[in-house]
């Protein structure tokens, strides 16, 4: 599996990494699993998001500060620490840090969607050309 540049060295030995199609199949086969879209509110609503994803931003405007404790608190309001948690962001980068924060808080089943919703940059520096949830034709919506 190819990871975005610099990502492989930051991966957790415990966090599982799934390409979008694998994540979709995992969610279908594991109805207790929850998909969290951790992108900003603007990305979630205006770019679109996987159908059924719960939005909990890792960072958001106006200050864009990351607060791992607040993030974990919001996830805990929905998912117990033993429940499978699948994280998706734009390209599969923010989810690594968010997943590490969840593991540090006791989560034992954390899954990262490699390539994320929009995927890696293509030859023309555009997303959705190479990989990603939307590129792979998986169910998504825009609200």
C-alpha positions in Angstrom: 0.0 0.0 0.0 1.4 3.4 -1.0 1.2 6.1 1.7 1.5 9.9 1.2 5.0 11.2 1.5 6.3 11.2 5.1 3.3 9.4 6.4 4.7 5.9 6.7 7.1 6.9 9.5 4.3 8.3 11.6 1.9 5.3 11.4 1.0 3.6 14.7 1.9 -0.1 15.0 -1.7 -0.6 16.3 -3.8 1.5 14.1 -5.2 -0.4 11.1 -4.9 1.3 7.7 -7.5 0.7 5.0 -7.8 2.0 1.5 -11.3 3.5 0.9 -12.8 0.3 -0.6 -11.6 -1.7 2.3 -13.0 0.8 4.7 -16.4 0.7 3.0 -16.5 -3.1 3.1 -15.4 -3.0 6.8 -18.2 -0.6 7.7 -20.7 -2.8 5.8 -19.6 -6.0 7.6 -19.3 -4.3 11.0 -22.5 -2.4 11.8 -21.1 -1.4 15.2 -18.3 0.5 13.6 -18.6 4.3 13.3 -17.2 6.4 10.5 -16.0 9.8 11.7 -15.2 12.6 9.2 -12.6 14.7 11.0 -12.2 17.4 8.4 -13.3 21.0 9.0 -16.9 21.9 8.9 -16.5 23.7 5.6 -14.9 20.6 4.0 -17.5 18.3 5.4 -20.5 20.3 4.1 -19.2 21.9 0.9 -16.8 19.3 -0.5 -19.0 16.4 0.5 -18.7 13.4 2.9 -19.2 9.7 3.0 -22.9 8.8 3.5 -23.4 8.1 7.2 -20.2 9.8 8.4 -20.4 11.6 11.7 -18.6 15.0 11.7 -16.1 15.7 14.5 -13.4 18.1 13.4 -9.8 17.5 14.4 -9.3 21.3 13.9 -11.6 24.0 12.6 -11.8 27.7 12.1 -11.5 30.4 13.1 -8.3 29.6 14.9 -7.5 26.1 13.4 -5.9 25.0 16.7 -5.8 21.3 17.4 -7.1 20.3 20.8 -6.7 16.5 21.1 -8.5 16.4 24.4 -11.6 18.2 23.0 -11.5 15.9 20.0 -11.3 12.7 22.1 -14.1 14.0 24.3 -16.4 14.5 21.3 -15.6 11.0 20.0 -16.3 9.5 23.4 -19.7 11.1 23.4 -20.6 8.8 20.6 -18.3 5.8 20.7 -17.0 3.7 23.6 -13.3 2.9 23.6 -13.8 -0.7 22.6 -16.0 0.2 19.6 -14.4 0.2 16.1 -13.7 3.8 15.0 -12.9 4.6 11.4 -11.4 8.0 10.6 -11.4 9.8 7.3 -10.0 13.2 6.4 -9.1 14.8 3.0 -6.1 12.7 2.2 -5.4 10.4 5.1 -2.9 12.6 6.9 -4.9 14.3 9.8 -6.4 10.9 10.6 -3.0 9.6 11.8 -2.6 12.3 14.5 -6.3 12.0 15.5 -6.0 8.2 15.6 -2.9 8.4 17.8 -4.8 10.7 20.2 -7.7 8.1 20.4 -5.3 5.3 21.0 -3.6 7.3 23.8 -7.1 7.7 25.3 -7.7 4.0 25.3 -9.3 3.2 22.0 -8.3 -0.2 20.9 -9.9 -0.4 17.4 -8.9 2.6 15.4 -8.9 2.5 11.6 -7.4 5.1 9.2 -8.8 5.6 5.7 -5.6 5.9 3.7 -6.0 8.5 0.8 -9.0 9.9 2.6 -12.1 11.4 1.0 -10.3 13.4 -1.8 -7.1 11.4 -2.3 -3.6 12.3 -3.1 -2.6 15.2 -5.5 -2.5 14.1 -9.1 -0.1 15.2 -11.8 -1.8 18.6 -12.1 -2.0 19.1 -8.4 -5.7 18.3 -8.3 -7.3 15.8 -5.9 -9.9 13.1 -6.9 -7.7 12.1 -9.8 -5.7 9.2 -8.3 -7.4 7.7 -5.3 -9.7 8.5 -2.4 -13.3 7.7 -1.3 -14.9 9.9 -3.9 -12.6 8.9 -6.7 -13.3 5.3 -6.0 -17.1 5.9 -6.5 -18.1 5.0 -2.9 -21.3 6.5 -1.5 -21.1 10.2 -0.6 -23.3 13.2 -0.3 -23.2 16.9 -0.1 -25.4 18.8 2.4 
